[in-house]
Amino acid sequence: MGSSRDGSPKSRLPEDANRILRSLAATWDDVADLEALQVVPLKGAMTNEVYQIKWPTSRQRSRKVLVRIYGEGVDVFFDREQEIRTFEFMSRQGQGPRFLGRFSNGRVEEFIHARTLSAFDLRDPEISALIAAKMKEFHDLDMPGPKTLLLWDRLRNWLSAARRISSPDEADAFHLDAVEEEISFLKESISDFVSITFAISHVISLLIVEALLDYEYACYNHVAFDIANHFCEMAADYHTDTPHILDYTKYPGV
């Protein structure tokens, strides 16, 4: 981490991140003081610490970038290296924020003014239609690397992790045995009938700028997964004591 120990947001930035930030600021002729950066914590990220970094300039607007510090212990949920490759590829395609630098436990990105979608937003017909259009664009991308379906291994890995950390009572409360049966049932039911594409796999991470901005869970997957997950997110509320319980009364009407 940085040398400061005062608990301020600036002290949360690793030194290798600070080096990237100073190098970026040095390329801007309107930033007089490279060390005059301000660090503003941002809300809404579920697995990372996210900060807006800004410098005062000789012009009216400040220079801004985003620093993303990866959360600890979340690699059980997704492949971090795959997520980084996806982000860099999307950046080269002009999709989402530009990739500006990588450090040991995070990266620096272009800062885009946006907000994280809530479950309420997802139930808005106009936003839902926008998501459908952007999801189709994402599905049409020809991503580099092996086109390997990861869904079933990922689900079973998550289930194994849940069993390791759950008490018997918790395992019963979360119906982990039933989850095992559901995974097997779904694999048998849809594997031969549903096409595979590169899927975002986490619609709640979309931000309202007509772009997909978060690719942590993106991988080759069944098209149906993204569609089903979109509707499940409408029924979810991650800011309660029971975030795992979905309220299916909030599904859209037909």
Buried (B, 14 or more C-beta within 10 A) or exposed (E): EBEEEEEEBBEBBBEBBBEBBEEBBEEEEEBEEBEEBBBEEBEBBBBBBBBBBBBBBEEEEBBBBBBBBBBEEEEEBBBBEBBBBBBBBBBEEEBBBBBBBBBEBBBBBBBBEBEBBBBEBBBBEEBBEBBEEBBEEBBEBEBEEEEEBBBBEBBBEBBEEBBEEBEEEEBEEBEBEEBBEEBEEBBEEEEEEBEBBBBBBBBBBBBBEEBBBBBBBBBBBBBBBBBEBBBBBBBBBEEEEEEEEBEEEBEEEE
